Amino acid sequence: MLFLAVFLGFVAENIREGQAEKNREHEYIESLVNDLKKDTANAQIVIADFQKFAPFMDSMSNSFPSMVSGDTSTMYVYFRNSGKFSGDFEDFHLMDATMQQLKNSGSLRLIRNKKVVDSILAYDNSSKDALQQEDWVDKVFEKYGDRKSECIDVIKIQDLLKKRKAGLKPGEKIEKEDMQKIMSLQNVLTTNDRSKLNSYYISLGTWNANCKGWIVYLKDFKQQGTRLISFLQKEYHLENE
């Protein structure tokens, strides 16, 4: 009888521990789903921000070759679009607190469904890639800014525009013709060095291409997150919670 009582106590304790681990697993998955929802929302914010500026960057790239040849109309197009895009883009913020807890505390062992574990780890790898991709985009933009400062006299153009605005009557606006009068190679460019101009043009195109690539990457990343959310909700019956 004593042996049976000890055995049953042991079984009961195992049942309690098993149930406690199931509860912890469920809590981790709930928390992870909430993080994934924030990730997909953040990704959409960044996508929308870069998409907003994409047409301006296309126009800048297309107008630059004619601009350096002295075409004042394309100078106007370049600076009009350059002014609309400041380069102050939204950063992608990854919500990885739950993921880090799962990995660092060894709690991934609580998740006994191998497909779930594989899907979570695949998303974690994509998250790391996303952060590396964003870091690369930042470096490309920094290089673009350096090349631009070697060729384009933005401050001079801004000063000329301020002087022109100061001469306007109340309610008047600077028209395209006013801008074209201000635009000239001596006012716009700080160098005639073709090597520097070519380097800037290449960096502008590279920056433009990387921005578009970042949009595509984030769209794929967002879709992966959305699929994982649906998968986890189905596996853990979270749809109505």
C-alpha positions in Angstrom: 0.0 0.0 0.0 2.8 2.4 0.8 4.5 1.7 -2.5 1.2 2.3 -4.3 0.7 5.6 -2.5 4.2 6.7 -3.4 3.7 5.6 -7.0 0.4 7.5 -7.4 1.9 10.6 -5.8 4.7 10.4 -8.3 2.2 10.0 -11.2 0.1 12.9 -9.9 3.2 15.1 -9.7 4.2 14.3 -13.2 0.7 15.2 -14.4 0.8 18.5 -12.6 4.3 19.3 -14.1 3.1 18.3 -17.5 0.0 20.5 -17.3 2.2 23.4 -16.0 4.5 23.0 -19.0 1.6 23.0 -21.4 0.3 26.2 -19.8 3.7 27.8 -20.1 3.9 26.6 -23.7 0.6 28.2 -24.5 1.6 31.5 -22.8 4.8 31.7 -24.8 2.9 31.1 -28.1 0.3 33.7 -27.2 3.1 36.2 -26.4 4.9 35.3 -29.6 1.8 35.8 -31.7 1.4 39.3 -30.2 5.1 40.1 -31.1 4.5 38.8 -34.6 1.5 41.0 -35.0 3.6 44.0 -34.0 6.4 42.9 -36.4 4.0 42.7 -39.4 2.5 46.1 -38.5 6.0 47.7 -38.2 7.0 46.2 -41.5 3.9 47.7 -43.2 4.8 51.1 -41.8 8.3 51.0 -43.3 7.0 49.6 -46.6 4.5 52.5 -46.9 7.2 55.0 -46.0 9.6 53.8 -48.7 6.9 53.4 -51.3 5.9 57.0 -50.7 9.3 58.2 -51.7 10.1 55.7 -54.5 8.7 57.9 -57.3 10.8 60.9 -56.2 13.9 58.8 -56.2 13.1 57.5 -59.7 12.6 61.0 -61.0 15.9 62.2 -59.4 17.8 59.3 -61.1 16.1 59.9 -64.5 16.7 63.7 -64.4 20.3 63.8 -63.3 22.1 63.0 -66.6 20.3 65.8 -68.4 20.7 68.1 -65.4 24.5 67.9 -65.5 24.3 68.7 -69.2 22.8 72.1 -68.3 19.1 71.4 -68.8 17.4 73.8 -66.4 14.0 72.1 -66.7 15.5 68.8 -65.4 17.4 70.7 -62.7 14.0 71.9 -61.6 12.6 68.3 -61.6 15.6 67.0 -59.7 15.4 69.6 -56.9 11.6 69.5 -56.7 11.8 65.8 -56.0 14.9 66.0 -53.9 13.1 68.4 -51.6 10.2 66.0 -51.1 12.5 63.2 -50.0 14.6 64.0 -47.0 16.0 60.5 -46.4 14.5 60.5 -42.9 12.9 57.0 -43.3 11.1 54.9 -40.8 13.3 52.3 -39.1 12.1 48.7 -38.8 11.7 47.7 -35.1 11.8 44.0 -34.4 9.8 42.8 -31.4 11.9 39.8 -30.3 11.5 39.7 -26.5 9.5 36.4 -26.5 11.8 34.9 -29.1 14.9 35.7 -27.0 13.2 34.3 -23.9 12.4 31.0 -25.7 16.0 30.6 -26.9 18.0 31.9 -23.9 16.0 30.1 -21.2 15.8 26.8 -23.0 12.0 27.1 -23.2 11.9 26.0 -26.8 11.9 22.4 -25.3 8.4 23.2 -24.1 7.1 23.3 -27.7 6.8 19.6 -28.7 5.4 20.2 -32.1 8.4 20.0 -34.4 6.7 21.9 -37.3 6.0 24.7 -34.9 9.6 24.8 -33.7 10.9 24.7 -37.3 8.6 27.6 -38.3 9.6 29.7 -35.3 13.3 29.2 -36.0 12.9 29.9 -39.7 11.2 33.2 -38.8 13.9 34.0 -36.3 16.5 33.5 -39.1 14.5 35.8 -41.4 14.4 38.4 -38.6 18.2 38.4 -38.4 18.4 38.8 -42.2 16.0 41.7 -42.1 18.1 43.6 -39.6 21.2 43.0 -41.7 19.4 44.1 -44.8 18.3 47.3 -43.0 21.8 48.0 -41.9 23.0 47.6 -45.5 20.4 50.0 -46.7 21.5 52.5 -44.1 25.1 52.2 -45.3 24.1 52.6 -48.9 22.2 55.8 -48.0 25.2 57.1 -46.1 27.4 56.6 -49.1 24.9 58.3 -51.3 24.9 61.3 -49.0 28.7 61.5 -49.1 28.7 61.4 -52.9 25.9 64.0 -53.1 27.8 66.4 -50.8 30.8 66.3 -53.2 28.7 67.4 -56.2 25.5 69.2 -55.3 25.4 72.7 -53.6 22.1 72.2 -51.7 22.8 75.1 -49.3 23.4 77.6 -52.1 20.1 76.6 -53.9 18.2 76.9 -50.6 19.7 80.4 -50.0 18.7 81.5 -53.5 15.2 80.3 -52.9 15.0 82.1 -49.6 16.0 85.3 -51.3 13.4 84.8 -54.1 10.7 84.1 -51.5 11.6 87.3 -49.6 10.8 89.3 -52.8 7.3 87.8 -53.2 4.1 89.6 -52.4 1.7 88.1 -49.8 0.0 85.0 -51.3 2.5 84.6 -54.2 4.3 81.3 -54.7 7.5 80.5 -56.4 6.6 79.2 -59.8 8.4 76.7 -62.0 9.8 79.5 -64.1 11.3 81.2 -61.0 13.0 77.9 -60.1 14.4 77.5 -63.6 15.9 81.0 -63.5 17.7 80.1 -60.3 18.9 76.8 -61.7 22.2 76.9 -63.4 25.2 74.6 -63.3 27.3 77.2 -61.4 24.5 77.4 -58.8 23.8 73.7 -58.6 27.1 71.8 -59.0 30.1 72.2 -56.8 32.4 70.3 -59.2 32.8 69.6 -62.9 34.8 66.4 -62.2 33.2 63.8 -64.3 34.5 61.0 -62.0 32.8 62.5 -59.0 29.6 63.2 -60.9 29.5 59.6 -62.2 30.2 58.3 -58.7 27.2 60.3 -57.4 25.0 59.1 -60.2 25.9 55.5 -59.5 25.4 55.9 -55.8 22.0 57.5 -56.5 21.0 54.5 -58.7 22.3 52.1 -56.1 20.4 53.8 -53.3 17.2 53.7 -55.4 17.6 50.0 -56.3 18.3 49.1 -52.6 15.2 51.0 -51.5 13.1 49.0 -53.9 14.8 45.8 -52.8 14.1 46.6 -49.2 10.4 47.1 -50.0 10.3 43.6 -51.7 12.2 42.0 -48.8 9.9 43.5 -46.2 6.8 42.4 -48.1 8.1 38.8 -48.1 9.0 39.1 -44.4 5.6 40.4 -43.6 3.9 37.5 -45.4 6.1 35.0 -43.6 5.0 36.6 -40.3 1.4 36.6 -41.3 1.6 32.9 -42.2 3.2 32.0 -38.9 0.5 33.9 -37.0 -2.2 31.9 -38.8 -0.3 28.6 -38.2 0.2 29.2 -34.5 -3.4 30.4 -34.0 -4.6 27.2 -35.7 -2.3 24.8 -33.8 -3.0 26.4 -30.4 -6.6 27.3 -31.0 -6.0 31.0 -30.5 -8.4 32.3 -33.1 -11.0 33.4 -30.7 -8.8 34.4 -27.8 
